[in-house]
Amino acid sequence: MSERDWQANRSGQWVKGKSFDTFGPLGPWLVTADELPDPQNIPISLSVNGVVRQKSNTNDMIFSAAEIVSHLSQFMRRWCTT
C-alpha cells in the first residue's frame, strides 16, 4: 500500500508513502533506549547470500536517529507506552 498524497506533496520521498503503520512490516526488531545507549554509533551491514555488500556505521548517516524518529512520528502513531 502507498499513501500517494504524502509521497507526491511532501518532497517526493517514496519512503513516506510506504511507511505508515499498517502499510507493511517494520522490524524485525525494536529495542528500548536502555538497550541501545548510543544510536549514533552502531555498526550496520547488508549481506546477500552470505556476502557482505554494504558495511557502515550509524555515525555516517546523513540524518541522526533523533531526526529520523522526529520525522517518522509525524505520520506513524505510537504503538506502545513506556
N, C-alpha and C positions, 0 to 999 in steps of 0.2 A: 504494500500500500504506500501511497505517497500523498503528501499534502502539497499540492502544486502551488497554491497561493503563497505559502511560506517560501517555497523554493524560488518562485519567479519574482516575488516582490521584496525579498529581504536579502539582497546582494547575490542571488543566484547560486548559493552553495547547495549542492544536491543533498548533502547530509541532513540539512534542516528538514527537507521534505520527507525524509525516510526515518527520522529519529524519534518521532512522537511515541510515547509509551503506548502499548498495544499494537503498534505497527510492525513490530518484529522483535526478535530475541535480543537481549542485552546480556553480555557476560562472556564467558560462563561464570565469572566470579565477581562479587562485590565485596569490598573489605571496609572495615570501620577505621576511623582515624587513628585509633590506638594500635592497629596492626600495621600501619604504614606511616611512620613518623616523618618521613621526608618525601612527599610525592614528586619532588623535583630532582630526585636522584635515584631513579630505578632503571636498571638495565632492561632493555626491550629488544626482542628479536623476532624474526619471521622465518620459519622453516617450511620448506615444501619437500615432501617425501624425504625428510631427514637431512636435507641440505639447507644450510643457513643462507638465506637470500638477502636479508637486511639485518643490521645489528646497530644499535644506537643506545641512547640513554634519554630519559625524560628531561634532563637538563639541556638537551639540544632542541627541544620543542619550540616552535615559534610563539605559541601562547602557553602561559603557565597553566597548571592544573586548576588553580583557583579561577582563572579567567574562563576556562572551558566549562567548569561547573556553573559559574555565574551565567554564562551564555545558555547552556542547556536548560537551566532552571526556568528560563523564560517560556518554554513550551513543553516541559515534562513535569508531570505532577509528582509530588513527594510520595514515595511508596511505603516508607516506614518512618516510625518516630523513634527518637532516642530518649 
